[in-house]
Structure formats: structure tokens, C-alpha cells
Amino acid sequence: MCLSIPSKVVEIHDDETVTVDTLGVKRRVSCHLISDPLAIGDFVLIHIGFVMNKIDHKDAQESLDLYRQIVTAMQLESAQ
């Protein structure tokens, strides 16, 4: 099973790649497998360096909130 965290498009390049921000980590990924046009601010799901699909902003924010809650709970648990 693969877990994909929503990533926000922060830069678009001329070579069919975009730079995304995934919880503060920026990386450049390929858009070769998606036909939908992307814009800065869009949220996408990535698998092995490729954008697989664009997702709704509301759904992306809900997922990101859940991931942050999970990370916080794990940090609190490991601190005990």
C-alpha cells in the first residue's frame, strides 16, 4: 500500500516538471503522466516522482490536517 501526501505546486518549469511543497519539503517532479494542466497553488498526488492526479483544495487540506495530527501524536508518544 502506498500513502501519498498532498503536495502543493509552487513552481512550473518548461520541461514538463513542477516543483511541489510536501509539508515543507520541496522537490521537482514530472508531469509526463498527467494530461490536466497544472497551476501554481494546485494540489497533486505524487508516486515515485510523477504527478498522478490533481486533487481538490478542500480534500487536500483535510488530508494535510490529519497527517499533521498523526505526526503530533507520534511525537508525543515517542517523548514519553
C-alpha positions as CSV (number, residue, x, y, z in Angstrom):
1,M,0.0,0.0,0.0
2,C,1.2,3.5,-0.9
3,L,0.5,6.6,1.1
4,S,0.5,9.8,-0.8
5,I,0.6,13.1,0.9
6,P,-1.0,16.1,-1.0
7,S,1.7,18.3,-2.4
8,K,1.2,21.9,-3.5
9,V,2.6,23.1,-6.8
10,V,4.9,26.1,-6.1
11,E,6.7,26.4,-9.4
12,I,6.1,25.3,-13.0
13,H,9.0,24.6,-15.4
14,D,9.3,24.4,-19.2
15,D,10.4,20.8,-19.3
16,E,7.1,19.2,-18.1
17,T,8.1,19.3,-14.5
18,V,6.9,21.2,-11.4
19,T,8.3,22.0,-8.0
20,V,6.0,20.9,-5.2
21,D,5.9,21.5,-1.5
22,T,5.1,18.5,0.6
23,L,4.8,19.5,4.3
24,G,7.7,21.9,3.9
25,V,9.9,19.7,1.7
26,K,10.3,21.0,-1.9
27,R,11.2,18.7,-4.8
28,R,10.9,18.7,-8.6
29,V,8.6,16.1,-10.1
30,S,7.5,15.0,-13.6
31,C,4.1,15.9,-15.1
32,H,4.5,13.4,-18.0
33,L,1.7,11.1,-16.7
34,I,-1.0,13.7,-16.2
35,S,-2.9,15.5,-19.0
36,D,-4.6,18.1,-16.8
37,P,-2.9,21.5,-16.9
38,L,-1.4,22.5,-13.5
39,A,-1.2,25.9,-12.0
40,I,0.7,27.3,-9.0
41,G,-1.4,26.6,-5.9
42,D,-2.9,23.3,-7.2
43,F,-2.6,20.2,-5.0
44,V,-1.4,17.0,-6.5
45,L,-0.7,13.4,-5.5
46,I,2.7,12.0,-6.4
47,H,4.1,8.5,-6.9
48,I,7.8,7.7,-7.5
49,G,8.5,11.2,-8.8
50,F,5.5,11.6,-11.1
51,V,2.3,13.6,-10.6
52,M,-0.5,11.1,-10.7
53,N,-3.5,13.4,-10.4
54,K,-4.7,16.8,-9.2
55,I,-6.9,16.9,-6.1
56,D,-9.4,19.3,-4.7
57,H,-8.1,22.0,-2.3
58,K,-10.6,21.1,0.4
59,D,-9.7,17.4,0.3
60,A,-6.0,18.2,0.3
61,Q,-6.4,20.5,3.4
62,E,-8.4,17.8,5.2
63,S,-5.7,15.2,4.5
64,L,-2.9,17.5,5.5
65,D,-4.6,18.3,8.8
66,L,-4.9,14.6,9.5
67,Y,-1.3,13.9,8.7
68,R,-0.2,16.8,11.0
69,Q,-2.4,15.3,13.8
70,I,-0.8,11.9,13.3
71,V,2.7,13.3,13.3
72,T,2.0,15.3,16.5
73,A,0.5,12.2,18.2
74,M,3.6,10.1,17.2
75,Q,6.0,12.8,18.5
76,L,4.1,13.0,21.9
77,E,4.1,9.2,22.2
78,S,7.8,8.9,21.5
79,A,8.6,11.7,24.0
80,Q,7.0,9.6,26.8
